[in-house]
Amino acid sequence: MSQCHNHKVSPREKTIVRVQDPRIQNEASWNSYVDYKIFLHTNSKAFTAKTSCVRRRYSEFAWLKKKLQKNAGLVPIPDLPGKSFFSFCNEDFLERRRKGLQVFLDKVVHMTVCLSDSQLHLFLQTQLPVGHIQDCIQGHTPYSVTDAILTYASSNQGLVQAQEDDSIKEPSLTISYESMESSSSAEGKNQTLSDKHALIIHNSLKLCLSHSIRKSFC
């Protein structure tokens, strides 16, 4: 059961979400995939962080739609762009998919039933892989939904600021970082951002706990 924000969209609240910069990850590998940068800027009280920037792949969008639909009941969730057998190197295909994902998120972030689902917030405002999002929602992690979002927002502050500045001049950033979807064959050389994110949260909570023991507050 997802934690809920129970928020109704106000006419004065604005949320801008952009899907940009498709990039091939693990290129020349059997498990290569394309992920997209998602930049969000909002003044909505529904969101814990007012700006965020993450990267997600199509399969993670598909996971999100499935979860949102399950919790929305009879309220229809917008469709995703369809799957295709076109090559990742086909720029027209990538652009059509990017536009389809953009339309999907534009609609979702303005639906009250979706804004009440913490899975959407963790998807948009943390780089946790979907398995960790599920664990967090179910209370199986040492950090809460808010902890995860605030910790990522703090660690990602510079990138978000760069995105805000750059979005005025150009449609996309040249900064690159890996998607958080972990793969068994991708383990080894470099620590993924999901591991780093989870470690940052763990260390922050550990430090907070030690201060709490000594000072009785964090």
Secondary structure, DSSP 4 states (H G I P E B T S, - for coil): -------PPPTT--EEEEEEEEEEESTTSTT-EEEEEEEEEE--TT-SSSEEEEEEEHHHHHHHHHHHHHHHTTSPPPPPPPP--S-TT-HHHHHHHHHHHHHHHHHHTT-HHHHT-HHHHHHHH----HHHHHHHHTT-SSS-HHHHHHHHHHHTHHHHHHHHHHHHH-SS-------S---GGG-SSS--HHHHHHHHHHHHHHHHHHHHHHHS--
